[in-house]
Amino acid sequence: MIHEDILRFRRARYAWWALCLVAMSVAIYATQGGRQRPGGGTWQGYVLGTLGALLIVWLALLGIRKRSYRSTLGSVQGWTSAHVWLGLALVLIATLHCAGLFGWNVHTLAYGLMCLVIASGIVGLYVYLSMPRQLAANSGGLSRAALFAELFGLDRQGRELARACDPVVGNAVRSSIERTSLGGGVLRQLLAIDRSLFMRTDPQQAQPSGAALVVGNTDQRAVIDYVARRVPQAAKRAEAANLQALIVLLSRRQAVLRRIRRDIQLQAWLQLWLYVHVPLTFALIVALIVHILTTFMYW
Amino acid sequence: MKDCPPNAIRRSANGEVFIDDTCIGCGNCQVNCPYGVIRMTYEAPGKPGLWSWLLFGAGPGVGEERNYEPTAAQKAKGKKATKCDACGSLGTGPACVQACPTGAAVRIGPDQFLDLADQRRR
């Protein structure tokens, strides 16, 4: 096996490290009792708290290590593997540190932020492990620029074919090319929402003004159906052949658009989680400093 | 390689083709490269330290700066041939492999490459 995923890096070495750390923390927690109830204030609580704080600082250092390209301090893959496993262990260590005592205060805020950072990290882990494969399968080895080049080629052919057709069909096809929508805001990228439109003129339901109707053309289905419905009405064989060629071309265009839209969606998911994970990490570090300072201030 | 006047482009024992500092910037290698990987470029700008980049936004930072304009001194030196040499001078192997967090970038030998191609075909 040439590739080794980050969870199984070096026979899941860091999973064992995390497991040992968790077992040690549980053992320390279990020694609490007697007059003082378990919590952050016992010596065991301080030990677990110190361990958790050191872990948070070390986990955040991945951001520096991964940019230190010349560093020989382990590989970034090893660091990331340890980051994932020790980050997961941190949930339990922090919970044992506070012994489940929560309230509306800065201490619980730090805990909540930590949980959010870890949850966003789990999302990131999922997308990093699953989406690159989906990206490669979707694009078929082509770059996004190559997919766009293919699309522009089909657009050009579509315009040429549309010119040879009935003006009603020609306008519909031209407008569907011009009003194809890709990308957009964050939600539209993440959910691959398609707001494409096209202009339709129905001879049976002609508008009083004679103007064409602008209608939705999600996934290019409406324009393909529109052209397909015109085939039986074609007066000449050449016209029917043109319409058939147009349907084939629009279907090829639909397939390329699907691939581009999926590519944009997968790339957006691959990036989105970091916009949550990193700023929340900085917020967590600030909350952690306040938590530590207030703890010692009110000793 | 045959067309390089100062014999600056050579192959290392591991198979990587690299261009050393004796390049005179004639561009023969770029014209003759069958893979289109050799480019004639001005000397790259120096990178700032991580913290000065992170905190103060100094210098070009990580990656290549877009629309980078070379300085007069760099222009006076002229363009030289550049290509990926698998970071042969670093001693730690290719930096892209070192920096890849998911292990997607790997450096493999020619025999492993044939195995991989064989696996893909199956």
Boltz contact constraints between the chains, C-beta under 6 A:
constraints:
  - contact:
      token1: [A, 2]
      token2: [B, 106]
      max_distance: 6.0
  - contact:
      token1: [A, 3]
      token2: [B, 103]
      max_distance: 6.0
  - contact:
      token1: [A, 4]
      token2: [B, 103]
      max_distance: 6.0
  - contact:
      token1: [A, 6]
      token2: [B, 102]
      max_distance: 6.0
  - contact:
      token1: [A, 67]
      token2: [B, 50]
      max_distance: 6.0
  - contact:
      token1: [A, 67]
      token2: [B, 62]
      max_distance: 6.0
  - contact:
      token1: [A, 69]
      token2: [B, 95]
      max_distance: 6.0
  - contact:
      token1: [A, 69]
      token2: [B, 99]
      max_distance: 6.0
  - contact:
      token1: [A, 72]
      token2: [B, 92]
      max_distance: 6.0
  - contact:
      token1: [A, 75]
      token2: [B, 98]
      max_distance: 6.0
  - contact:
      token1: [A, 76]
      token2: [B, 99]
      max_distance: 6.0
  - contact:
      token1: [A, 76]
      token2: [B, 101]
      max_distance: 6.0
  - contact:
      token1: [A, 77]
      token2: [B, 103]
      max_distance: 6.0
  - contact:
      token1: [A, 80]
      token2: [B, 101]
      max_distance: 6.0
  - contact:
      token1: [A, 128]
      token2: [B, 102]
      max_distance: 6.0
